[in-house]
Amino acid sequence: MDNRPIGVFDSGIGGLTVVNALADVLPCETIYYVGDTARVPYGNKSNERIEKYSYQIVKWLIEQDCKMIVVACNTASSLALKFLKSEFSLPIIGVIQPGVMSALNTSKNYNIGVLGTQATIKSDAYGKYLNAIHPDVKTVSRACPLFVPLVEEGLVEGSIPLSIADLYLNSIKNTNVDTVILGCTHYPLLKNIIEAVLGGQIRLVDSGQATASIVVSKLNDYKLLSEKNKGEIQCFVTDSPTSFDALAGRFLHRYISKAILIDIS
């Protein structure tokens, strides 16, 4: 048993959906979340810079005595995870592999859709991983760049997000896709809208929920589960906490104290 916190990080605020999924299945665990709000977004940065930023955050979380790291960022998971595992000895889990494995377990015909930011879709991180595990998988990828600002503006229901989702996703209905991966941490907040466009016959995979299941398994494997009766969530940011605090409630459906400003550079 181990009462130390789990460290989670993202380039901004979206990774709180992963924190939410973790807290649902691991209510006794304390979670330290770092949102790199001073350097968001990661999608337009070089591989080397993303590795550097990720390294700095993981190093800081380890200094706070974290027992495990969850990379709740699709860009960092695709570009920095291998590097981080080579540099640090504690368990480090990204969001791409769990999402891929969940999609493969869900799909009946191995026609899988991937929704993500332009950077994630351009990298083809999900498609490459899907084909590495199952070469016969056919992937249909769609960049949905307006989904992130919709979520951050609180526009997660109604005619505006529905029309934008229809613009992005309508063509998927004319394919054989039976499973779609939500490949961005913001997208679970638009799950009802996405389902309304795609219809009930297409299953959605939330990478955050899939990652939470892997974390539970790893904590059991390494005997790192907490003995606390109740965990807590503490958020840290690299820029002014004000805007982060204003948005956090949309992503995290539980009480958290105000975010703390840190300097990791």
C-alpha positions in Angstrom: 0.0 0.0 0.0 1.2 3.5 -0.8 -0.5 6.8 0.1 1.7 9.0 -2.1 -0.2 11.0 -4.8 -0.6 10.1 -8.5 0.8 12.8 -10.8 -1.2 13.8 -13.8 -0.3 16.4 -16.4 -1.6 18.1 -19.6 -0.7 21.1 -21.6 -3.7 22.9 -20.3 -7.0 22.2 -18.6 -8.4 19.4 -20.7 -6.6 16.7 -18.8 -9.0 17.3 -15.9 -11.4 14.9 -17.7 -8.8 12.2 -17.1 -8.6 13.3 -13.5 -12.4 13.0 -13.3 -12.2 9.4 -14.6 -9.5 8.5 -12.2 -11.3 10.0 -9.2 -14.5 8.0 -10.2 -12.7 4.6 -9.9 -10.0 5.6 -7.4 -11.8 7.8 -4.8 -9.1 7.0 -2.1 -6.2 8.3 -4.2 -4.7 11.7 -4.0 -4.1 13.3 -7.4 -1.7 16.1 -8.2 -2.6 17.7 -11.6 -0.3 20.0 -13.5 -1.7 22.1 -16.3 1.1 23.7 -18.3 -1.0 26.8 -19.0 2.0 29.1 -19.6 3.1 27.0 -22.6 -0.2 25.6 -24.0 -0.8 24.4 -26.7 1.7 21.7 -27.3 0.4 20.8 -30.7 2.4 23.5 -32.5 5.7 22.8 -30.7 8.7 20.6 -31.9 9.1 17.1 -30.6 12.2 18.2 -28.7 10.4 21.0 -27.0 7.5 18.7 -26.0 10.0 16.2 -24.6 11.7 19.0 -22.6 8.4 20.4 -21.2 7.2 16.9 -20.3 10.5 16.1 -18.6 10.3 19.2 -16.5 6.8 18.5 -15.4 7.5 14.8 -14.5 10.6 15.8 -12.6 8.6 18.3 -10.6 5.9 15.8 -9.9 8.5 13.2 -8.7 9.9 15.9 -6.4 6.4 16.1 -4.9 6.8 12.4 -4.2 4.3 11.1 -6.8 4.2 7.3 -7.1 2.9 7.1 -10.7 2.6 9.6 -13.7 -0.3 9.8 -16.1 0.4 11.8 -19.2 -3.1 13.2 -19.8 -2.2 14.9 -23.1 -2.5 13.3 -26.5 0.4 15.2 -28.0 2.8 14.4 -25.1 1.6 10.8 -25.1 2.4 10.4 -28.8 5.7 12.3 -28.8 7.3 12.1 -25.4 6.1 9.0 -23.6 8.9 6.7 -24.8 11.5 9.4 -23.8 9.9 9.8 -20.4 10.0 6.1 -19.7 13.7 6.0 -20.6 14.5 8.8 -18.2 12.4 7.8 -15.1 11.9 4.5 -13.3 8.4 5.0 -11.9 5.3 3.8 -13.8 4.3 6.3 -16.5 1.0 5.8 -18.5 -0.2 7.8 -21.5 -3.7 8.1 -22.9 -3.2 6.7 -26.4 -2.5 3.0 -25.7 -5.5 2.6 -23.3 -7.8 4.3 -25.9 -6.5 2.0 -28.7 -6.9 -1.2 -26.6 -10.4 -0.2 -25.6 -11.4 0.5 -29.2 -10.0 -2.8 -30.4 -12.0 -4.6 -27.6 -15.1 -2.6 -28.5 -15.1 -2.8 -32.4 -16.8 -5.7 -34.1 -15.5 -5.0 -37.6 -12.1 -3.2 -36.9 -13.3 -0.1 -38.7 -12.4 2.6 -36.2 -12.8 6.3 -36.2 -10.4 8.8 -34.4 -11.5 12.3 -33.5 -8.7 14.7 -32.4 -7.1 18.1 -32.7 -5.2 18.9 -35.9 -1.9 18.0 -34.3 -3.1 14.6 -33.1 -4.6 13.7 -36.4 -1.6 14.9 -38.3 0.7 12.7 -36.2 -1.6 9.7 -36.8 -0.6 8.4 -33.4 -3.8 6.4 -32.9 -3.8 5.0 -36.4 -0.2 3.9 -36.2 -0.8 2.2 -32.8 -4.0 0.6 -34.0 -2.2 -0.9 -37.0 0.8 -2.0 -35.0 -1.4 -4.1 -32.9 -3.9 -5.2 -35.5 -2.7 -4.6 -39.1 -6.2 -5.2 -40.6 -7.7 -2.2 -38.8 -9.1 0.5 -41.1 -8.9 4.0 -39.6 -11.0 7.0 -40.4 -9.6 10.2 -38.8 -11.2 13.5 -38.4 -9.7 16.7 -37.0 -12.3 18.7 -35.0 -10.4 22.0 -34.2 -13.5 23.9 -33.0 -14.4 21.3 -30.4 -11.8 22.6 -27.9 -13.0 26.3 -27.9 -16.6 25.1 -27.8 -16.0 23.2 -24.6 -13.9 26.0 -23.0 -16.8 28.5 -23.8 -19.3 26.1 -22.2 -21.1 25.4 -25.5 -21.6 21.7 -25.0 -25.3 21.5 -25.9 -27.7 23.1 -28.3 -27.8 24.0 -32.0 -24.3 25.6 -32.2 -22.2 22.5 -31.2 -24.6 20.2 -33.0 -24.2 22.0 -36.3 -20.4 22.1 -35.9 -20.3 18.4 -35.0 -22.5 17.5 -37.9 -20.1 19.4 -40.2 -17.1 17.4 -38.9 -18.8 14.0 -38.4 -21.5 13.5 -41.0 -19.2 11.8 -43.5 -18.3 9.1 -40.9 -21.9 7.8 -41.0 -21.3 6.8 -44.6 -18.4 4.6 -43.7 -18.3 1.2 -42.0 -16.9 2.7 -38.7 -18.5 1.1 -35.7 -16.3 2.6 -33.0 -14.9 6.1 -32.5 -12.1 7.1 -30.2 -12.4 10.5 -28.5 -8.8 11.4 -29.0 -8.7 14.7 -27.1 -9.3 15.2 -23.4 -11.9 18.0 -24.1 -14.1 15.8 -26.3 -15.9 13.7 -23.6 -17.7 16.9 -22.6 -19.3 16.8 -26.1 -20.1 13.1 -25.9 -23.9 13.7 -26.1 -23.6 15.9 -29.1 -21.2 13.5 -30.9 -23.6 10.6 -30.2 -26.5 12.6 -31.5 -24.7 13.1 -34.8 -23.2 9.7 -35.2 -26.2 7.7 -33.9 -26.5 4.9 -31.4 -25.0 2.3 -33.7 -21.5 3.8 -33.3 -19.8 3.2 -30.0 -17.6 6.0 -28.4 -14.4 5.3 -26.6 -13.3 7.8 -23.9 -9.5 7.6 -23.7 -9.7 9.1 -20.2 -11.9 6.3 -18.9 -9.8 3.7 -20.6 -6.7 5.2 -19.1 -8.3 5.1 -15.6 -8.9 1.4 -16.0 -5.2 0.8 -16.8 -4.1 2.9 -13.8 -6.2 0.8 -11.5 -4.6 -2.4 -12.9 -1.1 -0.9 -12.6 -1.6 0.2 -9.0 -2.7 -3.3 -8.1 0.2 -4.9 -10.0 2.8 -2.7 -8.2 0.9 -2.8 -4.9 0.6 1.0 -4.9 -3.0 1.4 -3.9 -3.7 4.0 -1.2 -5.1 3.1 2.3 -6.7 6.5 2.7 -10.5 6.7 3.3 -10.7 9.6 0.8 -8.3 11.1 -1.6 -7.9 14.8 -2.6 -7.2 16.6 -5.8 -4.7 19.4 -6.0 -4.2 21.4 -9.2 -1.0 23.3 -10.1 -0.6 25.7 -13.1 2.4 27.4 -14.7 0.5 30.6 -15.5 -2.1 32.7 -13.7 -4.6 30.4 -11.9 -7.6 32.7 -12.4 -8.7 31.5 -15.9 -8.0 27.9 -14.9 -10.1 28.1 -11.8 -13.0 29.6 -13.8 -13.0 26.7 -16.2 -12.1 23.8 -13.9 -15.7 23.2 -12.8 -16.7 22.3 -16.4 -14.2 19.5 -16.6 -14.1 18.2 -13.0 -17.4 17.3 -11.4 -16.2 17.5 -7.8 -14.8 20.0 -5.3 -11.2 21.2 -5.7 -9.3 24.0 -4.0 -7.9 26.9 -6.0 -5.0 26.1 -8.3 -1.5 26.9 -7.2 1.0 28.7 -9.4 4.3 26.9 -9.8 7.5 27.5 -11.7 8.9 24.4 -13.3 11.2 25.9 -16.0 
